[in-house]
Amino acid sequence: MIQLTINGQPVEVETGATILDAVRKAGFNVPTLCYHPKLVSYGSCRLCLVEVEGARTLQPSCVVPANNGMVVHTDTDKTKSARKFILSMLFSERNHFCMYCQDTDGDCELQQAAYDEDMTHWPITPAYKPFLVDASHPDFILDNNRCILCRRCVRACTELVGNATLGFEERGSGSILIADNNVPLGESTCISCGTCVQVCPTGALIDRRSAYQGRETDLTHVDSVCMDCSLGCERVVKTRDNRLVRIDGNLEHGFNESLLCSDGRYKPVSETRKRVTTPMVRRNGQLEPISWDEALSAISAQFKAHDSSEISAHISPRQPVEALSAFHEFFADHFKAGQVALLGHDQTALASVKLAAEIGAFESEISVLKDCDAAIVLGVDMVKDHQVAGFFMKRQAMQDLKLFIANSTSTSLGEWSSNKIDYIGTDYPAVVSLLRGFAKGETANLTEKLQQLGLNPAHAEKVLGQLKESQKPVIVVGNEFARLDNLQAFRDLVLLAREIGAKVVTLKGKGNNFAGGLLGYEMDAQAKTAPVFYLALGDGHACEHTLEAMSGSEFKIVQSSYISEITDAADIVLPCTIWAEQAGHYLTSEGKFGLNQQAIQAADGNKSVLDVLEVLAGKSGLTIAETWRDSVQEKVAAVVLS
Amino acid sequence: MAYYRSTVLVSMDPVSVSKGALEVKQQLIRELASHNLSGEVRVLNSPRLGDPETEGPDILVYPEGSHYIQLTPATVGQIVMEHFIKGRELLQYKAQMRDVTDEELGEPKEKEIRVILEHIGKIDPRNIEDYIAVDGYQALAKVLGEMSPEDVIQTILDSKLRGRGGAGFPTGMKWKFARQSKDTPKYMVCNADEGDPGAFMNRKVLEGDPHSVLEGMTIGAYAVGANQGYIYCRAEYPIAVSTLNTAIEQAREYGLLGKDILGFGFDFDIEVRMGAGAFVCGEETALLASIEGNRGEPRVRPPFPASKGLWGKPTNINNVETYANVPKIIHRGLDWYTSMGSEKSKGTKTFALAGDVVNTGLIEVPFGTTLREIIYDIGGGIKDGKAFKAVQTGGPMGGCLPVSNLDLPVDYETLGAAGSIMGSGGMIVMDEETCMVDIARFFMEFTQDESCGKCVPCRVGTRRILEILERICAGKGVPEDIPLLRQLCSEIIQDSLCGLGQGAPNPVISTMNQFLSEYEAHIYNKRCPAKVCRSLISFEILADKCTGCTVCARNCPVSAIHGERKHTHVIDPDLCIRCGICKQVCNFDAVVIN
């Protein structure tokens, strides 16, 4: 521990803490601009300068480590004049006319810093060359005229996301933020994660869709969890007047440390599909509006008229556990329907559950990816399908991560790593056998084995050696590898992981797949045609196989938020709430329950999947238990290490 | 470990062997044994030492560095008798040094003491034997053979050698800190970025005596515990880069660099890395960032490079000249070294004397030499009989010293107290026709362009200062500019992240302090007393001197001069761009500047 004095007050901080940490712990504050709690401190804006007795110059408190016996003064004549100077320099550097800026009056850290110093005008007339605004990107706008060159965005793009698209060109007063080799953002390697917009302190980077729609204080903030992939990133949904305005990262909670990908941040607020507005029934080949009562009665009648084996029920993994649990109970337990399946046919959860039943819990939490020094990635493309987990890996790849990637298609996951093996193919048993053999020191047919997999033997052997020497290896598997027909290799892999002390992470595809697997849904077979086809689509999508299977049914019931070719083919269409209009829990890949709170009120006439089930149950004389949490919770512990 | 008083290297390359090197060696061993010298003189095999075709078989004797060539078993006996018993070199078999002329460096003036520049022009930098012949690598042999790393550090501390890059930090202390760091690997870095405009001291040494730097780095690496070194040389010095690379290759061949140097079990190798046109990469942390492949931006210290430098490892960085001093201190001893210089700054310093003096170029003087001695005795005084106005020392971060400072002894502390800095040794002399406001503007233009742009005070502050100075020089200054300049300067110095920002306002402050009247003339009278600032001067042809020869009219680039042959010519002030060509070409002194 370090002891020092701030403005006469003694304070104690951990070794490695900065003077700024100590200042804040002691209850004082200094202004900052380039500092951000999630980024490595940069020390460039100089706004945080403090006086340290005995030091030759003013010290930037955000970077300088606290030392025993330091005597620090934060509000002296020198520090105050320094702050005014820095701010007046910044205001003179580029266009900081606040009136037209989306961040003005509440959301701009530069403006707030000036107010905090009691500044009322610019002491020095600005003299700058105007920059062109880059509006080429579909999700945000870059206005270099507002930039204060704090480089939070550049640092975030590299340190947090591992993408390194943003950078700086030129030097001195000619420095300018650029993307790649100075191309428009819309043509760059940007992956639209939106992290740069989130960290930008001024109106240099602004969200297109939510611009001018309200200050942070005008918006209602609702904690949510993303249900696109099974990572379950925590996020904050912001609304105004019952309208979705913007989705931002959650700075307080979540393994994802406020990071989101475009699927979790931008996709949900750029929906273009049209809503289903009223229940409809097909009469004489046409869909006509009917009342909810009539619709639900018709459905109930169909259930009564058919044998339960003639019912095929499907639900989207975007639905919360509450709905999944009720759905399964209704169709599988009570009705014993012919098929009760989760859309997507992703077996990963099933495979994990089955394997855990045989050899005990084996999965670790996602955060182990954040400081791994070696990784074996089998059967999953994180860059495409689990982007935030991919960020962690890309970050590590910049720190010389040793990688073995095996996938049916090539992935850019290892683009920063110079020590990697890229196997493109699907012979996973051979891959696992190779790894086991190497770990055991069996180098007999190594060159042959490597050649058979299409790898360069010399390079691959070198990297395998490095993997063996690593201190914190992880193994990540996804739906191409974790399958019921690949269980042998899966088992061998996990047992190997236990021997070498590698942590295993299983990424379970879309949304609530893990819950689906634990609840007993069919996830390994295609949709089957049946006389009655019940599809609880919600706000999700269905693939052509499902549409095909459905088209062979006589009575097709579709619960959907949006109009699509699926609803066009249905016999009964029920308008469904979207994710933001209902609350519910999601079981993430790492076995934690995330809560998506309701953010907006649906228009009249929309019912959730759960609402409809309760009515249908009532009409069939059944009640649905609400024990989903207990029943799922203990099953999770069987798979995921606590 | 046994201490030999002498080591003999025998060339054992194939050519030398074919000429009888083995027999020479065996005879040598026999002769030494017959004089009971086997325990005092060690004989080692070596790769080729000289040019085997013309010189083999040859040997090199340490610590004297005597290179004996064209030996036979018969002559070996003579050498043992003369060199080892009687203690004198046998000149008839000694290799001769070659003379290499260097046009840029003249003969030393009386008040100079050439230590760093001693061999430039006298040895062939691309031939390691020349360096060896002038006692090169003897210090290294002594260090590796007889001294511990702590001994070396103590010697450098006792020498009071101060960093020659500008900061003047005691080199011994720097090496001590690096030695004390526990982390490995450690690195030894040489700052050869030399960005000050007009300074070329380091370039001379790198081009003319590169081994002195390599030897200094190797000795330092031994002291500090480093096994890898980098020389960061600006890309604008391609000859220096090439000379360095040749020198490194040759040193490796001779077992003076690389694995197991001189057989003492110490490994050290050096790589040259090139800059890319950024003055700021002369700042040590920006330099390290550049070597790492990152944007050349300084970072906040602490942590200092001695504990966390290149790739986060302990790194020692010194200037070219600092390293070049080291072998001399070790070889010639502390008494010799500390006999030169002032109380606080021992040894000599090279300077690049430039500007309005008769003798411009590189000089080397002991610390304590006065500015007057440098400018008048060595520099030959002001050109064309004009009056001395000021001398600017230390490069773009230095201040201007007026006449009243001429008797200042040159030293880190004295220059600092007078409002300037030592810097890397630039010295620009200015005569009465220099406008000090323009000088301040000139240096601010340079630092503004070279600022890395990371921190706000330097990036924006220097830009604002430059704008004000440009306005003043253009005749658009206002009274508020002076206090505003003072305020901006003091804030930039106080708030900047690195030495560039902390030093950039120095020329402005020192000229405002020493030559305030010139600033006031520009602002209040819209006049440039030195007749330099284009917007504030006009050219006029004196009627009583003009002969109407038309030379000026014909040479005027904008055709601003009118007049008929044999009649007084007239300059049109609206067209005149004040280039000064007419004044230059007039043979009758008829053109004057107002």
Interface residues (C-beta under 8 A of the other chain):
Chain A: Y42 G43 S44 C45 R46 L47 L49 T57 L58 P60 V63 V64 P65 K78 S81 A82 F85 I86 M89 L90 S92 E93 I124 A127 L149 F168 E170 R171 G172 S173 G174 S175
Chain B: A278 V280 R295 R299 V300 P302 P303 Q448 D449 E450 S451 C452 G453 K454 C455 V456 P457 R459 V460 G461 T462 R463 R464 E467 E491 Q494 D495 S496 L497 Q502
